[in-house]
Structure formats: C-alpha cells, structure tokens
Amino acid sequence: MSAKKGKGQSDNDVIALNRQATHDYFIEDRFEAGLVLHGWEVKSLREGRAQLKESYVVIKDGEAFLFGCHISALLSASTHVHPEALRTRKLLLHREELSRLIGAVERKGYTLIPLKLHWKRGRAKLEIGLAKGKKLHDKRATEKDRDWQREKEQLMKHGR
C-alpha cells in the first residue's frame, strides 16, 4: 500500500520553478492551468527537462498561450518526430478565469507570468501569476526586508 499525500505539494511533483518571477514582479493572484502537450514533451517533463526562466503567457483571441518555455527533447525520442523545444503551447483554463485574466491584463496593466510547472494527478499543470512589475527601489526594499527577517531569526535562535 502506498501512503496518501497531504494537501501540500511534495518536492517530486514540481517539475520547474521560475524563481526570478518573485524577484521581478508583485504576484497578486495565482491560477492553475493545464497544458496541451505532445507525447515527447510529457516524457521530457517526467525527466525534469523544462525551463520557465524566460517564458511568459499571452492571451490572444480569447485563449491563453505559453511562449518561451524550453522543454528539451530526450535523446531517445522517435525518429519520425521533430521536436521543437520552444514551441508555443496552449493553456487550458475555465472561461471565467480567462475572462478575468483578459480584463486584468487589458484594462489594469497586469502581466501573466508562469511560476511553477508541476504534476497533479498525473497531469502537467502550470501555475500562472497575475503580476505587476517591480521598480528598482521595490526590489531593494524586498531584499532589505528579507535580510531583516533572516537577521531576526538568527537573533531569536541565539537568544540575544
């Protein structure tokens, strides 16, 4: 028998993280979207061969697409398949979520940033963040707060 997982994600469910996103953007809201993938892409994701670093989400004609996500093909890929690592992939979202995202992006000036690629019940899912860009002084303030939190923990740990 296998042990049941709790509510949280385990480390082996995460395929790729976009750590730069939290540094460059204020994440206002998060959405989970499915991906339309080819067979070789799923196999590559199972091996953890994906990168979200320079990727972004665009809404076009009422549909969401992922650009710039690099999924590198395995060496054992089929000979009749010509893998394209930077292919544009369609995202699967509910109509209400799409209309909310369209409104936020077009009217309020938000950006859609891919945050995390993970497995959920055997399917690849992408976590998208509705984000606003940070200015340089915002980045400095965030770094200063993070340093202060780290320093506080050290002080509490040593009892000074």
N, C-alpha and C positions, 0 to 999 in steps of 0.2 A: 504494500500500500504506500502511496505517496502522501506526504504531508501537505495539507492545504495551506495556501498562501494567505497572508493577511491582506488588508486593504491597500497597503503601500506597494510601490513597485520595488522589485528586487533588482540587484545590480546586473544580473544576467539578462534582464528584459530590456535594458537600454542598449540601443544599437549605436547611436551617435548623439552627442550633445553640442550645442552651439554656445560655448561659454562666453564668447565675445559679445553676444547679444545683450546680456545683462550689464555689461560694461558700457555699451554704446547707446542703450535705449532704456526708458522707463517702461516696464511692462505693465499695462493697465489691466488686460484681461487675457485669458488663455482659452483656446479652443482645441478640440481633438478632431483630426480629420483622417480619413482613410486615404490610401494611395492606390492609383491604378498602375500596376507593375507588370513587367514581363517575367517569365519564369526564371531567366538567368539573373535578374535583379533580386528576386527573392532569395535565390541561392547565395548570392553575394552578400546580402544583408545578414543571412544566417551566419556567415563567416565574419561579419562585422566590418565589411569593406565599404563604408559610406562616410561622407564628409558633408557637414552642413555649414561650414565656415563662411563661405561667400554666397550662400543661397538666399533667395527671397521669394515671397509669394506675390503674385499679381492676379487681380480679378479682371477678367476680360469676357465680355458677352454673358455676364451673369454666372460665370464659372470661375473657380479658383485653380491656379496652376502654380507649380513649384519650379522655379528656374534655378540653375546653378548648383543643384545638389549633385555631388560627384559620387556615383556608385561604380566602382571599378569591377570589371568582369573577372571571373575566375579563369585560371589558365586552362582548366578542363572544360571550358564552355564548348558547346556544339559548334561544328564547322559550318553549318548552314545558317547560323545566327550571327549577325554582325552587330555586336554590342556597341552602343553609344553611351559613354559614361555620363555625359552632361545633357542627356535628353530631358525635354520638358515633360513633367509628369502632372497628370490631372489629380486634383484633390477632391475627395468625396465629403461633402458637408450637407447638412439639412438645409432646406430652403430658408427657414427662419434665421439660421446662423449666417447664411450667405447674405441675406438682405441686411442684417445688422452690420456685417463687415463692410458691405458696399457703402452703407450710409456713413460709417465711421471713417472710412478711407477717403471717400469723395468730398464729404462736407466738413469734417472736423480735422482733416490733415494727419490722420494716423498712418502708420506703416504696418505691414504684416511681416513678421519675422518668424522663421522656423526656429523653434527652441530645442526640441528633442525628438528623436526618431526612436520608437520603442515597439515591443511586441505586446499585443493584448489579445488573449485567447487565440494565439496562433496567427494573428494578422498584424501586418505592419501598420502602425499609426504614427502620425506626425502631430506634435503639439505646436500650435501656432500661437504667437503672442501678438496682441494688438498693442502697438508700442508708439511712443513719441521719442524723438531723438534727444539725446542729452547734449548740452553745450559743454565746453571745456571746464567751466567753473563747476558745473554739476558733477562731472566726473571726479574732479578734485575733492569736492565735498563728500561724495560717496566713499572715496578712498580714505579720507580723513576719518569718517565715521567707522569704517571697517577697522582701521588701525586702533581707534579708541576702544572699540568693543574687544579687540584682541588684548589690548593692554589691561582693560578692566578684568578680563578673565584671568590673566596672569596674576594681577594683584589679589584677586579673590582666592586663587589657588595657593599662593604663598602666604596668605594671611597677613598682609602688611597694612 
